[in-house]
Amino acid sequence: MLHSRTPSRLSTDDIRQYYDRQAGTYRKDERLKILLGEKRLRRQLMARARGKILDVACGTGENFTYFAENSEVTGIELSAAMLDR
């Protein structure tokens, strides 16, 4: 939970600070991702994107490896700590 405030009242700074704090532990166990099929699902979904792609709230950039090679990808993220990961 981000805060006790309702989501509509979260400021950009609240969100940025939350994800800055979470960045250190954001990476989940790769084996769990495989077991749950997350990697397969991510690969299937991202492979559909073509051309110029805008990945909003890109986090650590996990989706980038799944986009088609000839795509032009721009990622936007509030948290510098997530981008550093």
C-alpha positions in Angstrom: 0.0 0.0 0.0 1.4 3.4 -1.0 -0.3 5.5 1.6 -3.5 5.7 3.6 -4.7 8.3 1.2 -6.9 7.3 -1.7 -5.1 6.7 -5.1 -6.6 9.8 -6.6 -4.9 12.0 -4.0 -1.4 10.6 -4.4 1.0 13.2 -5.7 3.7 12.6 -8.3 6.3 12.9 -5.5 4.4 10.3 -3.4 4.6 7.8 -6.3 8.2 8.6 -7.1 9.3 8.2 -3.5 7.4 4.9 -3.2 9.1 3.4 -6.2 12.5 4.8 -5.2 12.2 2.9 -1.9 11.0 -0.3 -3.7 13.7 -0.3 -6.4 16.2 -2.2 -4.3 14.0 -5.2 -4.0 11.9 -4.8 -7.1 13.5 -7.7 -9.1 11.6 -10.8 -8.4 13.0 -14.3 -8.4 13.5 -15.4 -12.0 12.5 -19.0 -11.3 9.2 -17.8 -9.9 8.6 -15.7 -13.1 9.2 -18.8 -15.2 6.9 -21.0 -13.1 4.1 -18.5 -13.2 4.5 -18.0 -17.0 5.2 -14.3 -16.6 8.1 -14.3 -19.0 6.2 -16.2 -21.6 3.2 -13.9 -21.3 5.4 -10.8 -21.4 7.1 -12.1 -24.5 3.8 -12.7 -26.2 2.3 -9.4 -25.4 5.3 -7.2 -26.1 6.0 -9.0 -29.4 2.7 -7.5 -30.7 4.0 -3.9 -30.4 5.7 -2.5 -33.5 7.2 0.8 -34.7 7.4 3.6 -32.2 6.6 2.4 -28.7 6.1 4.4 -25.6 6.5 2.4 -22.4 4.9 4.5 -19.7 6.0 3.7 -16.1 8.7 1.4 -17.6 10.2 0.7 -14.2 13.5 -1.3 -14.7 12.9 -1.7 -18.4 12.1 -5.4 -18.3 9.8 -5.1 -21.3 12.5 -3.6 -23.5 14.1 -7.0 -24.4 10.7 -8.3 -25.6 10.0 -5.6 -28.1 10.7 -6.3 -31.8 14.3 -5.4 -32.7 13.3 -2.9 -35.4 11.1 -0.9 -32.9 11.9 2.5 -31.6 11.3 2.4 -27.8 11.0 5.3 -25.5 10.6 4.6 -21.8 9.3 7.0 -19.2 9.7 6.5 -15.5 9.3 8.8 -12.5 11.7 6.9 -10.3 15.4 7.4 -11.0 16.1 4.5 -8.7 14.0 2.1 -10.8 15.9 3.3 -14.0 19.2 2.7 -12.2 18.2 -1.0 -11.7 
